[in-house]
């Protein structure tokens, strides 16, 4: 998983957003309960300009992890930036 995360970051750093999104979605499907992976997917979506998808992912995270502090931090982080 760490190498996949590195690949996603590399794609983002080199403005290869579609490749980053494809890999992030694949990783998120493989580990749906992992908050760090979902946060990375949200970051990729935000960077790509998919603000509606960011809000959808955040809503799903809130539903799945109600009251979790990290989810609230993500909500604040991406609310400020959108």
C-alpha positions as a Markdown table, in Angstrom:
| # | Residue | x | y | z |
|---|---|---|---|---|
| 1 | Unk | 0.0 | 0.0 | 0.0 |
| 2 | Unk | 2.8 | 2.4 | 0.8 |
| 3 | Unk | 4.2 | 2.2 | -2.7 |
| 4 | Unk | 0.7 | 2.9 | -4.1 |
| 5 | Unk | 0.4 | 6.0 | -1.9 |
| 6 | Unk | 3.8 | 7.1 | -3.2 |
| 7 | Unk | 2.7 | 6.6 | -6.8 |
| 8 | Unk | -0.4 | 8.6 | -6.2 |
| 9 | Unk | 1.6 | 11.5 | -4.6 |
| 10 | Unk | 4.0 | 11.3 | -7.6 |
| 11 | Unk | 1.1 | 11.5 | -10.1 |
| 12 | Unk | -0.3 | 14.5 | -8.2 |
| 13 | Unk | 3.1 | 16.3 | -8.1 |
| 14 | Unk | 3.4 | 15.8 | -11.8 |
| 15 | Unk | -0.1 | 17.0 | -12.6 |
| 16 | Unk | -1.2 | 13.5 | -13.7 |
| 17 | Unk | -4.6 | 13.8 | -12.0 |
| 18 | Unk | -6.4 | 11.1 | -13.9 |
| 19 | Unk | -3.8 | 8.5 | -13.1 |
| 20 | Unk | -3.8 | 9.6 | -9.5 |
| 21 | Unk | -7.6 | 9.4 | -9.3 |
| 22 | Unk | -7.7 | 5.9 | -10.9 |
| 23 | Unk | -5.1 | 4.6 | -8.5 |
| 24 | Unk | -6.7 | 6.3 | -5.4 |
| 25 | Unk | -10.1 | 4.8 | -6.3 |
| 26 | Unk | -8.6 | 1.4 | -6.7 |
| 27 | Unk | -6.8 | 1.6 | -3.4 |
| 28 | Unk | -10.0 | 2.9 | -1.6 |
| 29 | Unk | -12.0 | 0.0 | -3.0 |
| 30 | Unk | -9.4 | -2.4 | -1.7 |
| 31 | Unk | -9.5 | -1.0 | 1.8 |
| 32 | Unk | -12.9 | 0.8 | 2.3 |
| 33 | Unk | -12.6 | 1.2 | 6.0 |
| 34 | Unk | -9.2 | 2.9 | 6.0 |
| 35 | Unk | -9.6 | 6.6 | 6.8 |
| 36 | Unk | -6.1 | 7.5 | 5.5 |
| 37 | Unk | -6.8 | 6.0 | 2.1 |
| 38 | Unk | -10.2 | 7.7 | 1.9 |
| 39 | Unk | -8.6 | 11.0 | 2.9 |
| 40 | Unk | -6.1 | 10.6 | 0.1 |
| 41 | Unk | -8.9 | 9.9 | -2.4 |
| 42 | Unk | -10.6 | 13.1 | -1.2 |
| 43 | Unk | -7.4 | 15.1 | -1.6 |
| 44 | Unk | -7.0 | 13.7 | -5.2 |
| 45 | Unk | -10.6 | 14.6 | -6.0 |
| 46 | Unk | -10.2 | 18.1 | -4.6 |
| 47 | Unk | -6.9 | 18.6 | -6.5 |
| 48 | Unk | -8.7 | 17.5 | -9.7 |
| 49 | Unk | -11.5 | 20.0 | -9.1 |
| 50 | Unk | -14.2 | 17.4 | -8.3 |
| 51 | Unk | -15.7 | 19.4 | -5.5 |
| 52 | Unk | -19.1 | 17.6 | -5.7 |
| 53 | Unk | -17.4 | 14.3 | -5.3 |
| 54 | Unk | -15.4 | 15.6 | -2.4 |
| 55 | Unk | -18.6 | 16.5 | -0.6 |
| 56 | Unk | -20.1 | 13.1 | -1.4 |
| 57 | Unk | -17.0 | 11.2 | -0.1 |
| 58 | Unk | -17.1 | 13.4 | 3.1 |
| 59 | Unk | -20.8 | 12.6 | 3.6 |
| 60 | Unk | -20.1 | 8.9 | 3.2 |
| 61 | Unk | -17.2 | 9.1 | 5.7 |
| 62 | Unk | -19.4 | 10.9 | 8.2 |
| 63 | Unk | -22.1 | 8.2 | 7.8 |
| 64 | Unk | -19.6 | 5.4 | 8.2 |
| 65 | Unk | -17.5 | 6.9 | 11.0 |
| 66 | Unk | -20.0 | 9.1 | 12.9 |
| 67 | Unk | -18.3 | 11.5 | 15.3 |
| 68 | Unk | -14.7 | 10.4 | 14.4 |
| 69 | Unk | -12.4 | 13.3 | 15.0 |
| 70 | Unk | -10.4 | 12.7 | 11.9 |
| 71 | Unk | -13.5 | 12.9 | 9.7 |
| 72 | Unk | -14.4 | 16.2 | 11.3 |
| 73 | Unk | -10.8 | 17.5 | 10.6 |
| 74 | Unk | -11.2 | 16.5 | 7.0 |
| 75 | Unk | -14.6 | 18.2 | 6.7 |
| 76 | Unk | -13.0 | 21.5 | 8.1 |
| 77 | Unk | -9.9 | 21.1 | 5.9 |
| 78 | Unk | -11.8 | 20.7 | 2.6 |
| 79 | Unk | -14.6 | 23.1 | 3.6 |
| 80 | Unk | -12.1 | 25.9 | 4.0 |
| 81 | Unk | -10.4 | 25.1 | 0.7 |
| 82 | Unk | -13.5 | 24.8 | -1.5 |
